[in-house]
Amino acid sequence: GINVYPGGNGTREADFPSDITIQNNRVVFPSIMRLDPVAVCQAGPDAEDPATGAIRLGNVTNSRVLNNVVEFSFGEGYDIGKRPYGTATAPIIVDGNTAHDCRHVHMYVLHGRHVHVRNNIVYSTTNHPIFDDFPGEAHGGNGYVIRDERKNLYPETEHISYYNNLAVNTSKLIYIAGNGSPGTYVGFNTFVGGPHT
């Protein structure tokens, strides 16, 4: 997919690039694992995630993800994670995007600061064995998630807002499980359950 994560884990915040825009792209089947269920089964539950975000944004400041479409991602659809750092006056904006039928999470925010997730649509339409959790718990992928992983490696998420979004028939419509996630706001969204929810 599209991976904007310059410098990796050890990058100093002072060296983060600024003013990155990912706009009007379509990403379909971004993982070979999604196309090959035999490889999925052989990899097993402890294999490294083969698609950490069809569109991934990290180690940046003052940046935007706008009007993109992600379809059939084996991992996350949008991984706004690993230190996308906005400020109160120059937040990270995730606006007007669509994701559907993503196996793991449709739109994931982790270890970010001042991220506005707004006017997005996520949904699941299919229930295929490729979407099964090991050893076979089917789901339609989570909708919107805030959850910080590797808490000893990165600071916790703070000041995240989810508003004017739509989630339909995803496994969890919205899931907040951070290491605190102070300043989180969720409002004016529409969540519609279905067979996968």
PyMOL CGO cylinders between C-alpha atoms (Angstrom):
from pymol import cmd
from pymol.cgo import CYLINDER

trace = [
    CYLINDER, 0.00, 0.00, 0.00, 1.17, 3.50, 0.88, 0.3, 1, 1, 1, 1, 1, 1,
    CYLINDER, 1.17, 3.50, 0.88, 3.60, 3.55, 3.79, 0.3, 1, 1, 1, 1, 1, 1,
    CYLINDER, 3.60, 3.55, 3.79, 4.73, 6.92, 5.18, 0.3, 1, 1, 1, 1, 1, 1,
    CYLINDER, 4.73, 6.92, 5.18, 6.81, 6.05, 8.23, 0.3, 1, 1, 1, 1, 1, 1,
    CYLINDER, 6.81, 6.05, 8.23, 10.17, 7.72, 7.66, 0.3, 1, 1, 1, 1, 1, 1,
    CYLINDER, 10.17, 7.72, 7.66, 13.10, 6.80, 9.84, 0.3, 1, 1, 1, 1, 1, 1,
    CYLINDER, 13.10, 6.80, 9.84, 11.53, 4.00, 11.88, 0.3, 1, 1, 1, 1, 1, 1,
    CYLINDER, 11.53, 4.00, 11.88, 11.32, 3.56, 15.63, 0.3, 1, 1, 1, 1, 1, 1,
    CYLINDER, 11.32, 3.56, 15.63, 14.42, 5.50, 16.63, 0.3, 1, 1, 1, 1, 1, 1,
    CYLINDER, 14.42, 5.50, 16.63, 13.62, 8.73, 14.78, 0.3, 1, 1, 1, 1, 1, 1,
    CYLINDER, 13.62, 8.73, 14.78, 13.65, 11.87, 16.92, 0.3, 1, 1, 1, 1, 1, 1,
    CYLINDER, 13.65, 11.87, 16.92, 10.53, 14.01, 16.82, 0.3, 1, 1, 1, 1, 1, 1,
    CYLINDER, 10.53, 14.01, 16.82, 12.69, 16.96, 15.73, 0.3, 1, 1, 1, 1, 1, 1,
    CYLINDER, 12.69, 16.96, 15.73, 13.46, 15.00, 12.53, 0.3, 1, 1, 1, 1, 1, 1,
    CYLINDER, 13.46, 15.00, 12.53, 9.87, 14.15, 11.60, 0.3, 1, 1, 1, 1, 1, 1,
    CYLINDER, 9.87, 14.15, 11.60, 8.83, 15.50, 8.18, 0.3, 1, 1, 1, 1, 1, 1,
    CYLINDER, 8.83, 15.50, 8.18, 5.87, 17.84, 8.09, 0.3, 1, 1, 1, 1, 1, 1,
    CYLINDER, 5.87, 17.84, 8.09, 3.08, 18.66, 5.66, 0.3, 1, 1, 1, 1, 1, 1,
    CYLINDER, 3.08, 18.66, 5.66, 2.58, 15.20, 4.11, 0.3, 1, 1, 1, 1, 1, 1,
    CYLINDER, 2.58, 15.20, 4.11, -0.69, 14.67, 2.20, 0.3, 1, 1, 1, 1, 1, 1,
    CYLINDER, -0.69, 14.67, 2.20, -2.07, 11.31, 1.02, 0.3, 1, 1, 1, 1, 1, 1,
    CYLINDER, -2.07, 11.31, 1.02, -5.07, 12.11, -1.15, 0.3, 1, 1, 1, 1, 1, 1,
    CYLINDER, -5.07, 12.11, -1.15, -7.44, 10.53, -3.70, 0.3, 1, 1, 1, 1, 1, 1,
    CYLINDER, -7.44, 10.53, -3.70, -5.78, 7.11, -3.89, 0.3, 1, 1, 1, 1, 1, 1,
    CYLINDER, -5.78, 7.11, -3.89, -7.38, 3.69, -4.23, 0.3, 1, 1, 1, 1, 1, 1,
    CYLINDER, -7.38, 3.69, -4.23, -5.62, 0.69, -2.65, 0.3, 1, 1, 1, 1, 1, 1,
    CYLINDER, -5.62, 0.69, -2.65, -7.04, -2.77, -3.40, 0.3, 1, 1, 1, 1, 1, 1,
    CYLINDER, -7.04, -2.77, -3.40, -5.76, -6.15, -2.13, 0.3, 1, 1, 1, 1, 1, 1,
    CYLINDER, -5.76, -6.15, -2.13, -2.56, -4.69, -0.62, 0.3, 1, 1, 1, 1, 1, 1,
    CYLINDER, -2.56, -4.69, -0.62, -1.33, -8.04, 0.77, 0.3, 1, 1, 1, 1, 1, 1,
    CYLINDER, -1.33, -8.04, 0.77, -0.50, -11.26, -1.01, 0.3, 1, 1, 1, 1, 1, 1,
    CYLINDER, -0.50, -11.26, -1.01, -1.64, -13.03, 2.17, 0.3, 1, 1, 1, 1, 1, 1,
    CYLINDER, -1.64, -13.03, 2.17, -5.12, -11.69, 1.53, 0.3, 1, 1, 1, 1, 1, 1,
    CYLINDER, -5.12, -11.69, 1.53, -5.09, -13.36, -1.88, 0.3, 1, 1, 1, 1, 1, 1,
    CYLINDER, -5.09, -13.36, -1.88, -3.68, -16.71, -0.73, 0.3, 1, 1, 1, 1, 1, 1,
    CYLINDER, -3.68, -16.71, -0.73, -5.61, -18.41, 2.10, 0.3, 1, 1, 1, 1, 1, 1,
    CYLINDER, -5.61, -18.41, 2.10, -3.13, -21.31, 2.11, 0.3, 1, 1, 1, 1, 1, 1,
    CYLINDER, -3.13, -21.31, 2.11, -0.32, -18.90, 2.99, 0.3, 1, 1, 1, 1, 1, 1,
    CYLINDER, -0.32, -18.90, 2.99, -2.49, -17.42, 5.74, 0.3, 1, 1, 1, 1, 1, 1,
    CYLINDER, -2.49, -17.42, 5.74, -3.02, -20.83, 7.30, 0.3, 1, 1, 1, 1, 1, 1,
    CYLINDER, -3.02, -20.83, 7.30, 0.65, -21.77, 7.01, 0.3, 1, 1, 1, 1, 1, 1,
    CYLINDER, 0.65, -21.77, 7.01, 1.76, -18.51, 8.60, 0.3, 1, 1, 1, 1, 1, 1,
    CYLINDER, 1.76, -18.51, 8.60, -0.09, -19.29, 11.82, 0.3, 1, 1, 1, 1, 1, 1,
    CYLINDER, -0.09, -19.29, 11.82, -1.30, -16.93, 14.54, 0.3, 1, 1, 1, 1, 1, 1,
    CYLINDER, -1.30, -16.93, 14.54, 2.16, -15.67, 15.56, 0.3, 1, 1, 1, 1, 1, 1,
    CYLINDER, 2.16, -15.67, 15.56, 3.34, -14.63, 12.11, 0.3, 1, 1, 1, 1, 1, 1,
    CYLINDER, 3.34, -14.63, 12.11, 4.30, -11.03, 11.52, 0.3, 1, 1, 1, 1, 1, 1,
    CYLINDER, 4.30, -11.03, 11.52, 1.37, -9.05, 10.20, 0.3, 1, 1, 1, 1, 1, 1,
    CYLINDER, 1.37, -9.05, 10.20, 1.82, -9.06, 6.40, 0.3, 1, 1, 1, 1, 1, 1,
    CYLINDER, 1.82, -9.06, 6.40, -0.06, -5.79, 5.86, 0.3, 1, 1, 1, 1, 1, 1,
    CYLINDER, -0.06, -5.79, 5.86, 0.36, -3.20, 8.59, 0.3, 1, 1, 1, 1, 1, 1,
    CYLINDER, 0.36, -3.20, 8.59, -1.99, -0.73, 7.05, 0.3, 1, 1, 1, 1, 1, 1,
    CYLINDER, -1.99, -0.73, 7.05, -2.87, -0.39, 3.40, 0.3, 1, 1, 1, 1, 1, 1,
    CYLINDER, -2.87, -0.39, 3.40, -2.36, 3.33, 4.03, 0.3, 1, 1, 1, 1, 1, 1,
    CYLINDER, -2.36, 3.33, 4.03, 0.00, 3.93, 6.93, 0.3, 1, 1, 1, 1, 1, 1,
    CYLINDER, 0.00, 3.93, 6.93, 1.01, 7.29, 8.42, 0.3, 1, 1, 1, 1, 1, 1,
    CYLINDER, 1.01, 7.29, 8.42, 3.59, 7.65, 11.18, 0.3, 1, 1, 1, 1, 1, 1,
    CYLINDER, 3.59, 7.65, 11.18, 6.55, 9.77, 12.28, 0.3, 1, 1, 1, 1, 1, 1,
    CYLINDER, 6.55, 9.77, 12.28, 5.07, 12.94, 10.78, 0.3, 1, 1, 1, 1, 1, 1,
    CYLINDER, 5.07, 12.94, 10.78, 3.65, 16.26, 11.92, 0.3, 1, 1, 1, 1, 1, 1,
    CYLINDER, 3.65, 16.26, 11.92, 0.93, 18.49, 10.43, 0.3, 1, 1, 1, 1, 1, 1,
    CYLINDER, 0.93, 18.49, 10.43, -0.20, 15.96, 7.80, 0.3, 1, 1, 1, 1, 1, 1,
    CYLINDER, -0.20, 15.96, 7.80, -3.39, 14.72, 6.13, 0.3, 1, 1, 1, 1, 1, 1,
    CYLINDER, -3.39, 14.72, 6.13, -5.04, 11.55, 4.77, 0.3, 1, 1, 1, 1, 1, 1,
    CYLINDER, -5.04, 11.55, 4.77, -7.91, 12.70, 2.51, 0.3, 1, 1, 1, 1, 1, 1,
    CYLINDER, -7.91, 12.70, 2.51, -10.52, 11.06, 0.27, 0.3, 1, 1, 1, 1, 1, 1,
    CYLINDER, -10.52, 11.06, 0.27, -8.81, 7.70, -0.20, 0.3, 1, 1, 1, 1, 1, 1,
    CYLINDER, -8.81, 7.70, -0.20, -10.40, 4.28, -0.70, 0.3, 1, 1, 1, 1, 1, 1,
    CYLINDER, -10.40, 4.28, -0.70, -9.03, 1.03, 0.75, 0.3, 1, 1, 1, 1, 1, 1,
    CYLINDER, -9.03, 1.03, 0.75, -10.58, -2.30, -0.20, 0.3, 1, 1, 1, 1, 1, 1,
    CYLINDER, -10.58, -2.30, -0.20, -9.90, -5.85, 1.00, 0.3, 1, 1, 1, 1, 1, 1,
    CYLINDER, -9.90, -5.85, 1.00, -6.83, -5.24, 3.15, 0.3, 1, 1, 1, 1, 1, 1,
    CYLINDER, -6.83, -5.24, 3.15, -5.64, -8.29, 5.07, 0.3, 1, 1, 1, 1, 1, 1,
    CYLINDER, -5.64, -8.29, 5.07, -4.38, -6.07, 7.91, 0.3, 1, 1, 1, 1, 1, 1,
    CYLINDER, -4.38, -6.07, 7.91, -5.53, -2.54, 8.71, 0.3, 1, 1, 1, 1, 1, 1,
    CYLINDER, -5.53, -2.54, 8.71, -7.12, -0.33, 6.12, 0.3, 1, 1, 1, 1, 1, 1,
    CYLINDER, -7.12, -0.33, 6.12, -5.72, 2.90, 7.57, 0.3, 1, 1, 1, 1, 1, 1,
    CYLINDER, -5.72, 2.90, 7.57, -2.97, 2.66, 10.19, 0.3, 1, 1, 1, 1, 1, 1,
    CYLINDER, -2.97, 2.66, 10.19, -2.58, 6.17, 11.60, 0.3, 1, 1, 1, 1, 1, 1,
    CYLINDER, -2.58, 6.17, 11.60, 0.02, 5.01, 14.04, 0.3, 1, 1, 1, 1, 1, 1,
    CYLINDER, 0.02, 5.01, 14.04, 3.54, 5.06, 15.41, 0.3, 1, 1, 1, 1, 1, 1,
    CYLINDER, 3.54, 5.06, 15.41, 3.72, 8.77, 16.21, 0.3, 1, 1, 1, 1, 1, 1,
    CYLINDER, 3.72, 8.77, 16.21, 1.62, 10.85, 13.85, 0.3, 1, 1, 1, 1, 1, 1,
    CYLINDER, 1.62, 10.85, 13.85, 2.00, 14.02, 15.90, 0.3, 1, 1, 1, 1, 1, 1,
    CYLINDER, 2.00, 14.02, 15.90, -0.33, 16.92, 15.40, 0.3, 1, 1, 1, 1, 1, 1,
    CYLINDER, -0.33, 16.92, 15.40, -0.81, 19.92, 17.64, 0.3, 1, 1, 1, 1, 1, 1,
    CYLINDER, -0.81, 19.92, 17.64, -3.92, 21.76, 18.77, 0.3, 1, 1, 1, 1, 1, 1,
    CYLINDER, -3.92, 21.76, 18.77, -3.41, 24.30, 16.00, 0.3, 1, 1, 1, 1, 1, 1,
    CYLINDER, -3.41, 24.30, 16.00, -2.03, 21.92, 13.33, 0.3, 1, 1, 1, 1, 1, 1,
    CYLINDER, -2.03, 21.92, 13.33, -3.66, 18.51, 13.89, 0.3, 1, 1, 1, 1, 1, 1,
    CYLINDER, -3.66, 18.51, 13.89, -3.31, 15.35, 11.83, 0.3, 1, 1, 1, 1, 1, 1,
    CYLINDER, -3.31, 15.35, 11.83, -6.46, 15.21, 9.66, 0.3, 1, 1, 1, 1, 1, 1,
    CYLINDER, -6.46, 15.21, 9.66, -8.05, 11.94, 8.47, 0.3, 1, 1, 1, 1, 1, 1,
    CYLINDER, -8.05, 11.94, 8.47, -11.06, 13.09, 6.45, 0.3, 1, 1, 1, 1, 1, 1,
    CYLINDER, -11.06, 13.09, 6.45, -13.42, 11.76, 3.79, 0.3, 1, 1, 1, 1, 1, 1,
    CYLINDER, -13.42, 11.76, 3.79, -11.88, 8.29, 3.45, 0.3, 1, 1, 1, 1, 1, 1,
    CYLINDER, -11.88, 8.29, 3.45, -13.59, 4.95, 2.82, 0.3, 1, 1, 1, 1, 1, 1,
    CYLINDER, -13.59, 4.95, 2.82, -12.53, 1.45, 3.80, 0.3, 1, 1, 1, 1, 1, 1,
    CYLINDER, -12.53, 1.45, 3.80, -14.37, -1.80, 3.37, 0.3, 1, 1, 1, 1, 1, 1,
    CYLINDER, -14.37, -1.80, 3.37, -13.79, -5.46, 4.01, 0.3, 1, 1, 1, 1, 1, 1,
    CYLINDER, -13.79, -5.46, 4.01, -10.51, -5.03, 5.87, 0.3, 1, 1, 1, 1, 1, 1,
    CYLINDER, -10.51, -5.03, 5.87, -9.69, -8.13, 7.88, 0.3, 1, 1, 1, 1, 1, 1,
    CYLINDER, -9.69, -8.13, 7.88, -8.16, -6.60, 11.02, 0.3, 1, 1, 1, 1, 1, 1,
    CYLINDER, -8.16, -6.60, 11.02, -9.19, -2.95, 11.51, 0.3, 1, 1, 1, 1, 1, 1,
    CYLINDER, -9.19, -2.95, 11.51, -10.61, -0.52, 8.99, 0.3, 1, 1, 1, 1, 1, 1,
    CYLINDER, -10.61, -0.52, 8.99, -9.23, 2.64, 10.63, 0.3, 1, 1, 1, 1, 1, 1,
    CYLINDER, -9.23, 2.64, 10.63, -6.69, 2.41, 13.46, 0.3, 1, 1, 1, 1, 1, 1,
    CYLINDER, -6.69, 2.41, 13.46, -5.17, 5.27, 15.47, 0.3, 1, 1, 1, 1, 1, 1,
    CYLINDER, -5.17, 5.27, 15.47, -2.34, 4.45, 17.87, 0.3, 1, 1, 1, 1, 1, 1,
    CYLINDER, -2.34, 4.45, 17.87, 0.42, 6.42, 19.54, 0.3, 1, 1, 1, 1, 1, 1,
    CYLINDER, 0.42, 6.42, 19.54, -0.76, 9.69, 17.98, 0.3, 1, 1, 1, 1, 1, 1,
    CYLINDER, -0.76, 9.69, 17.98, -1.35, 13.21, 19.22, 0.3, 1, 1, 1, 1, 1, 1,
    CYLINDER, -1.35, 13.21, 19.22, -4.07, 15.62, 18.10, 0.3, 1, 1, 1, 1, 1, 1,
    CYLINDER, -4.07, 15.62, 18.10, -5.57, 13.43, 15.35, 0.3, 1, 1, 1, 1, 1, 1,
    CYLINDER, -5.57, 13.43, 15.35, -9.01, 14.34, 13.91, 0.3, 1, 1, 1, 1, 1, 1,
    CYLINDER, -9.01, 14.34, 13.91, -10.82, 11.37, 12.31, 0.3, 1, 1, 1, 1, 1, 1,
    CYLINDER, -10.82, 11.37, 12.31, -13.90, 12.78, 10.60, 0.3, 1, 1, 1, 1, 1, 1,
    CYLINDER, -13.90, 12.78, 10.60, -16.32, 12.22, 7.70, 0.3, 1, 1, 1, 1, 1, 1,
    CYLINDER, -16.32, 12.22, 7.70, -15.06, 8.68, 7.01, 0.3, 1, 1, 1, 1, 1, 1,
    CYLINDER, -15.06, 8.68, 7.01, -17.01, 5.54, 6.04, 0.3, 1, 1, 1, 1, 1, 1,
    CYLINDER, -17.01, 5.54, 6.04, -16.06, 1.96, 6.97, 0.3, 1, 1, 1, 1, 1, 1,
    CYLINDER, -16.06, 1.96, 6.97, -18.10, -1.17, 6.34, 0.3, 1, 1, 1, 1, 1, 1,
    CYLINDER, -18.10, -1.17, 6.34, -17.99, -4.94, 5.87, 0.3, 1, 1, 1, 1, 1, 1,
    CYLINDER, -17.99, -4.94, 5.87, -19.91, -6.84, 3.22, 0.3, 1, 1, 1, 1, 1, 1,
    CYLINDER, -19.91, -6.84, 3.22, -18.36, -10.30, 3.16, 0.3, 1, 1, 1, 1, 1, 1,
    CYLINDER, -18.36, -10.30, 3.16, -17.77, -13.23, 5.48, 0.3, 1, 1, 1, 1, 1, 1,
    CYLINDER, -17.77, -13.23, 5.48, -15.01, -15.25, 3.87, 0.3, 1, 1, 1, 1, 1, 1,
    CYLINDER, -15.01, -15.25, 3.87, -12.63, -17.79, 5.49, 0.3, 1, 1, 1, 1, 1, 1,
    CYLINDER, -12.63, -17.79, 5.49, -9.75, -15.42, 4.68, 0.3, 1, 1, 1, 1, 1, 1,
    CYLINDER, -9.75, -15.42, 4.68, -11.18, -13.09, 7.33, 0.3, 1, 1, 1, 1, 1, 1,
    CYLINDER, -11.18, -13.09, 7.33, -11.11, -15.78, 10.04, 0.3, 1, 1, 1, 1, 1, 1,
    CYLINDER, -11.11, -15.78, 10.04, -9.12, -15.26, 13.20, 0.3, 1, 1, 1, 1, 1, 1,
    CYLINDER, -9.12, -15.26, 13.20, -7.10, -18.31, 14.14, 0.3, 1, 1, 1, 1, 1, 1,
    CYLINDER, -7.10, -18.31, 14.14, -8.27, -21.01, 14.61, 0.3, 1, 1, 1, 1, 1, 1,
    CYLINDER, -8.27, -21.01, 14.61, -11.44, -19.98, 12.81, 0.3, 1, 1, 1, 1, 1, 1,
    CYLINDER, -11.44, -19.98, 12.81, -13.36, -17.20, 14.52, 0.3, 1, 1, 1, 1, 1, 1,
    CYLINDER, -13.36, -17.20, 14.52, -14.89, -15.30, 11.62, 0.3, 1, 1, 1, 1, 1, 1,
    CYLINDER, -14.89, -15.30, 11.62, -15.39, -11.56, 11.81, 0.3, 1, 1, 1, 1, 1, 1,
    CYLINDER, -15.39, -11.56, 11.81, -15.81, -8.61, 9.50, 0.3, 1, 1, 1, 1, 1, 1,
    CYLINDER, -15.81, -8.61, 9.50, -12.90, -6.54, 10.80, 0.3, 1, 1, 1, 1, 1, 1,
    CYLINDER, -12.90, -6.54, 10.80, -13.17, -3.85, 13.48, 0.3, 1, 1, 1, 1, 1, 1,
    CYLINDER, -13.17, -3.85, 13.48, -14.41, -0.41, 12.43, 0.3, 1, 1, 1, 1, 1, 1,
    CYLINDER, -14.41, -0.41, 12.43, -12.64, 2.43, 14.26, 0.3, 1, 1, 1, 1, 1, 1,
    CYLINDER, -12.64, 2.43, 14.26, -10.02, 1.62, 16.90, 0.3, 1, 1, 1, 1, 1, 1,
    CYLINDER, -10.02, 1.62, 16.90, -7.88, 3.57, 19.36, 0.3, 1, 1, 1, 1, 1, 1,
    CYLINDER, -7.88, 3.57, 19.36, -5.49, 1.17, 21.03, 0.3, 1, 1, 1, 1, 1, 1,
    CYLINDER, -5.49, 1.17, 21.03, -1.85, 1.73, 21.91, 0.3, 1, 1, 1, 1, 1, 1,
    CYLINDER, -1.85, 1.73, 21.91, 0.51, -1.17, 21.37, 0.3, 1, 1, 1, 1, 1, 1,
    CYLINDER, 0.51, -1.17, 21.37, 4.11, -1.46, 22.58, 0.3, 1, 1, 1, 1, 1, 1,
    CYLINDER, 4.11, -1.46, 22.58, 3.52, 1.01, 25.39, 0.3, 1, 1, 1, 1, 1, 1,
    CYLINDER, 3.52, 1.01, 25.39, 7.17, 0.87, 26.47, 0.3, 1, 1, 1, 1, 1, 1,
    CYLINDER, 7.17, 0.87, 26.47, 8.32, 1.98, 23.02, 0.3, 1, 1, 1, 1, 1, 1,
    CYLINDER, 8.32, 1.98, 23.02, 6.03, 4.93, 22.27, 0.3, 1, 1, 1, 1, 1, 1,
    CYLINDER, 6.03, 4.93, 22.27, 4.10, 7.55, 24.28, 0.3, 1, 1, 1, 1, 1, 1,
    CYLINDER, 4.10, 7.55, 24.28, 0.39, 6.97, 24.71, 0.3, 1, 1, 1, 1, 1, 1,
    CYLINDER, 0.39, 6.97, 24.71, -2.23, 8.38, 22.37, 0.3, 1, 1, 1, 1, 1, 1,
    CYLINDER, -2.23, 8.38, 22.37, -3.79, 11.68, 23.39, 0.3, 1, 1, 1, 1, 1, 1,
    CYLINDER, -3.79, 11.68, 23.39, -6.30, 14.23, 22.06, 0.3, 1, 1, 1, 1, 1, 1,
    CYLINDER, -6.30, 14.23, 22.06, -7.97, 12.06, 19.43, 0.3, 1, 1, 1, 1, 1, 1,
    CYLINDER, -7.97, 12.06, 19.43, -11.38, 12.97, 18.04, 0.3, 1, 1, 1, 1, 1, 1,
    CYLINDER, -11.38, 12.97, 18.04, -13.79, 10.80, 16.06, 0.3, 1, 1, 1, 1, 1, 1,
    CYLINDER, -13.79, 10.80, 16.06, -16.77, 12.69, 14.66, 0.3, 1, 1, 1, 1, 1, 1,
    CYLINDER, -16.77, 12.69, 14.66, -19.19, 12.59, 11.71, 0.3, 1, 1, 1, 1, 1, 1,
    CYLINDER, -19.19, 12.59, 11.71, -18.05, 9.06, 10.81, 0.3, 1, 1, 1, 1, 1, 1,
    CYLINDER, -18.05, 9.06, 10.81, -20.10, 6.07, 9.67, 0.3, 1, 1, 1, 1, 1, 1,
    CYLINDER, -20.10, 6.07, 9.67, -19.45, 2.39, 10.50, 0.3, 1, 1, 1, 1, 1, 1,
    CYLINDER, -19.45, 2.39, 10.50, -21.70, -0.38, 9.20, 0.3, 1, 1, 1, 1, 1, 1,
    CYLINDER, -21.70, -0.38, 9.20, -21.56, -4.11, 9.94, 0.3, 1, 1, 1, 1, 1, 1,
    CYLINDER, -21.56, -4.11, 9.94, -17.98, -4.17, 11.27, 0.3, 1, 1, 1, 1, 1, 1,
    CYLINDER, -17.98, -4.17, 11.27, -16.98, -6.52, 14.08, 0.3, 1, 1, 1, 1, 1, 1,
    CYLINDER, -16.98, -6.52, 14.08, -16.65, -3.76, 16.66, 0.3, 1, 1, 1, 1, 1, 1,
    CYLINDER, -16.65, -3.76, 16.66, -18.08, -0.50, 15.40, 0.3, 1, 1, 1, 1, 1, 1,
    CYLINDER, -18.08, -0.50, 15.40, -15.72, 1.57, 17.57, 0.3, 1, 1, 1, 1, 1, 1,
    CYLINDER, -15.72, 1.57, 17.57, -13.21, 0.21, 20.08, 0.3, 1, 1, 1, 1, 1, 1,
    CYLINDER, -13.21, 0.21, 20.08, -11.22, 2.33, 22.53, 0.3, 1, 1, 1, 1, 1, 1,
    CYLINDER, -11.22, 2.33, 22.53, -8.60, 0.43, 24.52, 0.3, 1, 1, 1, 1, 1, 1,
    CYLINDER, -8.60, 0.43, 24.52, -5.63, 2.74, 24.93, 0.3, 1, 1, 1, 1, 1, 1,
    CYLINDER, -5.63, 2.74, 24.93, -3.18, 3.15, 27.75, 0.3, 1, 1, 1, 1, 1, 1,
    CYLINDER, -3.18, 3.15, 27.75, -5.20, 6.11, 28.91, 0.3, 1, 1, 1, 1, 1, 1,
    CYLINDER, -5.20, 6.11, 28.91, -5.86, 8.07, 25.71, 0.3, 1, 1, 1, 1, 1, 1,
    CYLINDER, -5.86, 8.07, 25.71, -6.58, 11.37, 27.50, 0.3, 1, 1, 1, 1, 1, 1,
    CYLINDER, -6.58, 11.37, 27.50, -8.61, 13.93, 25.60, 0.3, 1, 1, 1, 1, 1, 1,
    CYLINDER, -8.61, 13.93, 25.60, -10.47, 11.37, 23.46, 0.3, 1, 1, 1, 1, 1, 1,
    CYLINDER, -10.47, 11.37, 23.46, -13.73, 12.67, 21.93, 0.3, 1, 1, 1, 1, 1, 1,
    CYLINDER, -13.73, 12.67, 21.93, -16.32, 10.54, 20.10, 0.3, 1, 1, 1, 1, 1, 1,
    CYLINDER, -16.32, 10.54, 20.10, -19.43, 12.32, 18.87, 0.3, 1, 1, 1, 1, 1, 1,
    CYLINDER, -19.43, 12.32, 18.87, -21.97, 12.75, 16.06, 0.3, 1, 1, 1, 1, 1, 1,
    CYLINDER, -21.97, 12.75, 16.06, -21.09, 9.40, 14.45, 0.3, 1, 1, 1, 1, 1, 1,
    CYLINDER, -21.09, 9.40, 14.45, -23.49, 6.79, 13.04, 0.3, 1, 1, 1, 1, 1, 1,
    CYLINDER, -23.49, 6.79, 13.04, -22.87, 3.16, 14.01, 0.3, 1, 1, 1, 1, 1, 1,
    CYLINDER, -22.87, 3.16, 14.01, -25.01, 0.45, 12.38, 0.3, 1, 1, 1, 1, 1, 1,
    CYLINDER, -25.01, 0.45, 12.38, -24.71, -3.14, 13.52, 0.3, 1, 1, 1, 1, 1, 1,
    CYLINDER, -24.71, -3.14, 13.52, -25.12, -6.15, 11.28, 0.3, 1, 1, 1, 1, 1, 1,
    CYLINDER, -25.12, -6.15, 11.28, -24.35, -9.89, 11.07, 0.3, 1, 1, 1, 1, 1, 1,
    CYLINDER, -24.35, -9.89, 11.07, -20.62, -9.29, 11.76, 0.3, 1, 1, 1, 1, 1, 1,
    CYLINDER, -20.62, -9.29, 11.76, -21.09, -6.86, 14.64, 0.3, 1, 1, 1, 1, 1, 1,
]
cmd.load_cgo(trace, "trace")
